Amino acid sequence: MGYNTPVVPSPRPSRESTPTEPPFEAAAARRALSVFFLSGMLMAFPGAILPAWGYHLSSNYDRVGHYFLAICLGILISVKAAPWLLARKNIRFVLILGCALASASFVYLALVLPPASSWWRFGGMILVGLSSGLLTSAAFHIVAPAYHHDPAATVNLAGAMFGLGCLVMALLVAGAYYVYTVASILILTALIPGFLTGIYARSRFPAAAPEPEPSWHKLWDDSRSLGAVLFTLLLFFQFGNEWSLAGWLTLFLIQRIGVSPETSLKLLAFYWLALLVGRFAAQWLLPRVSHGRLLIGSATAAMVGCLILISTNNRFGAGAGILFVGWGFSVIYPLVVEKIGHRFPYYRPGFFNGIFSFGMTAGFLAPWTLGFLADAWGIQAVMALPMAGTVMVFLLLVLLWLETRLTSAQ
C-alpha cells in the first residue's frame, strides 16, 4: 500500500523492543479507532440534541428534517475535499482539520440556540457533516491494509467504535439534560474533538497512498450488472433505515409513547448499545454461521423490531423493539461490505466512489424525507419508512442471494 516504514530502523532488531513496540501501521490503525469513535459522536449528534432544542414540544418536522439534509451536504462536501487534501497535505493534517471543525461547530451551535433562527443552526450542522466526512476518509486510509485483508472484520471493528461514539453522545446528553444548560452541553462536547486535536498533532501517521479509481468503462459495465444494482439499492435502504431510526427515535418516543426527554435519550442510547453488542456478536458469528443465514436472520429481526415499535404504547415494548432492530441492523452492513469486496475489489467504504456513491450518501437523505412525511401524516410516519425499508432490505437480500447463486453457477 506504499506506507512509510518506521523512521528509525535498527540494523539489528532488539529482542526486547520487538514484542513491545508495535509496527508503525498497527499503531496508526489503533489511533484510527478513536477517529471512528469521534465520527460516531458527530453523526449521532442530531438525534440526541433535538429534545434539548425543544423540538419535542412542536410539530415543525420539516425543520427537523432539514438538519439531516445539512449533515448530508457536509458529507458530500467532504467527498470532494478529503481526496484533494490527502493528495496535497497528509493524513495528520486532515485529522487535525476535521477535529478542529468538529470542535468549532459545537461552539458555534452553542451560540445560535433557540429562539435564534434555525437557519443559523443549519450552517453548524453542515460543519458537523463535513468534519465527520473528513475524519472518516482519513481513518479508512489508515486501516486500508486491514480492510483488504479481512473486509468484514475490519468494518465490524470500525463499526463497533463508531457505535461506541454514538452511545457516548446519547449518554452525554441524557446525563446532562437536567443538570447543565444546552450551551454547556455543547461546550462540553466541543472539548472532546479539541482534546483529540492535540493528540493527533503529536502523532505520526502513514502517508496516504493514492489508489487508482476504476475506469469509466468498468463503472459502466458494473452499473449494468444486476449484482451492482442490488448492492447499491441495499446500501441505500440499509443506511436509510439505520439513520431514520437514530435521528427520529427520541421525538417519536416522546410524542407517541409519552416518555420524558431524558428517558427517550436513554432509550436512544439503548439502541446504540444494541448495535454495539451486535457488532461484537457478529464478529464471533461470522466464521461460525453461514453468512446467508445470518443476513436473512438479521433482516427478519429488524422487521420484527419495527413492527413492535409501530404497535407499542409503553416503554417495555419500545425497549423490546429497539433490541430487535439494533441486532438486525448491526449485522447487515459488514456482511454486505464483505460481499462487495469480493465482487468489486476496487470498492472502498468511506470514499463513496463509483456507483456506490448513490447508495452510501442517499441513505442519509432518508431522515430528511421523514420530516416531510411526519409533517403530512404525523409522528407515526417516522416508523413507517424504516419498516418499509426493512422489507425492501429483506427482498433485496433474497434477490442478491439468487443472483449470486446464478452467477456462481455460470
Secondary structure, DSSP 8 states (H G I E B T S, - for coil): ------SS--SS--TTHHHHS--HHHHHHHHHHHHHHHHHHHHHHHHHHTTTTTGGGS--HHHHHHHHHHHHHHHHHHHHHHHHHHHHS-HHHHHHHHHHHHHHHHHHHHHS-TTS-HHHHHHHHHHHHHHHHHHHHHHHHHTHHHHHH-HHHHHHHHHHHHHHHHHHHHHHHHHHTTTS-HHHHHHHHHHHHHHHHHHHHT-------------HHHHHHHHT-HHHHHHHHHHHHHHHHHHHHHHHHHHHIIIII---HHHHHHHHHHHHHHHHHHHHHHHHHTTTS-HHHHHHHHHHHHHHHHHHHHH--SHHHHHHHHHHHHHHHHHHHHHHHHHHHHH-TT--TTS--TTHHHHHHHGGGHHHHHHHHHHHH-TTHHHHHHHHHHHHHHHHHHHHHHHHHHHHH-
